[in-house]
Every structure is written in C-alpha cells, then in structure tokens.
Amino acid sequence: MDYVDHEAVVAVYVAGSSVTGEADPHSDLDIYVLTDGQIDLSWREQLIGPRLPPRYSLAPGHFGDGDAWETDAGKFDVMFWEVSDTIENLRSILDHHVPRLGYTTAFWHTVRTWQERGRSGRSPEKLAELEELAGRDYPDALARAIVDHNAVLLRGVMFSLEEQLSAAQVRQDPVSIQHRTTAILASWFDIVFAVNRRTHPGEKRLLNHLKKLPSQPRDADPMIRELVAKPDRATETCRQLLDQLFDWLRAEGYLPSTG
C-alpha cells in the first residue's frame, strides 16, 4: 500500500535537505503528495499504521493538510497538495509576478527541485502543465516586482520595518525587536535571491545559500550575524545592512543613482 495506490493521487515527490545532500541528523524527509481530490483520513491512517510509528500526527492542520511520523528510520513529513491549486500558485508567481513580503519564490523552489518517486497516470495534462511552469526561466518582471515590493517596506515609507525596529529598541521591547528583525531579514533575502535570479530555498541554512550567490551586498554575512546576535545594537546594524543593500541595488540598476 502506497500513496500512488489511492484514486485521488496524481504523483508523489520528495524534497528538502535529504534530497539536496544538506541533511543533518535532525533533518526529516519531506514528502509531497500531489492530489486531484480528497484522501480520507481513515485511508491515511491505514497507510501509516503498519509502519508502527511510536510517534505520529494525522492531519493536525497547523501547516496545511499533512501527516507526520517518526520511526528508527527517521522523521517523515507528508504534505498533500491539490494539483490545480499548485498550478495556480505557480501561475500567480510566474505569469502574474505577484510578490510577497519574503519567501516569494520558495514555493516555486520546492516544485522546481523536488524529485519524483512515483505517479499514478492520472491527470497527465495537469502534470505536464506543472512541469512546464516549474522549469521556466526566472522572469525579469518577477525580480523587479519582488525588489519593489520589499524594498519600500524595508525603508522609505512611514512605519517601515526599519522605523518599527528603531521604535522597538527605544521602547526596550525585546519581543518586538525580534519580530521586526525577522521580518527585515525575510524581505532582505527575498530581494537578494531575486536580483540573482535564484528561487528562494526556504528558511534553513540561508547564510550557506548566500555564499553561493554570484552577487550580494557588501559585508552581508557578518552584519546579519551581528543583527541577530546583538539585539541591543539592532537599530545601528540594521541601518548599515540596509545601506549596503540599497547601494547594491543601485549598482545592479534597480534603484536610481544618488549621484
């Protein structure tokens, strides 16, 4: 009994660090089950049951529809994605160039890099459409939309993230400092990956991914480490980090020169 045996399943994929070779002892295996209909909970429980997991969660709903279990063989995180919704999400990014505040292309990155483990033969036209979308080149218009959308929130409008971080430090509000720092880094990385025409790899190992980019703002790695490690200096470090980001964007032709 496997996921491809269910009448609603289109294909099954694996993704994440276990596939890319970046896994560590704490990594899990991400399994994506592409569906064209519903998979009832009783069927899913019958699939998991014979594996005798000492610990499992069936459809907790916290992170979307999915199951998870852990055995001596490792941890497994199963996500159920409806194939039509997956296609529409990709079209939003690749056809309509809709940006987000951080992680804009992380969904595309997953579909672009996952590895197929089986398909049922159902909905072949939808699979073909999905594969065509996933394999497209990075649109220039998408990169510019991501930069424009995130840069203006980082700096340049009232209540920008930089301004909110400064206010949090004045209040000596450590929780708010943490929240604003996280949001700033999410938009910062979204911009940098977009300018390099690289899909966003997700929230893990971002500084390692940063090293592999052909271009990036000056002194980015040490400033990011300082921003995270020294919240008492967050305002000053953030100013320096964004100064370097905006100088880099000007050099890359995304902002008008100040000269």
Beta strands, then each sheet from edge to edge (+ up, - down):
strand 1: 9-15
strand 2: 29-35
strand 3: 55-58
strand 4: 66-71
strand 5: 74-82
strand 6: 115-119
sheet 1: 3+ 4- 5+ 2+ 1- 6+
end
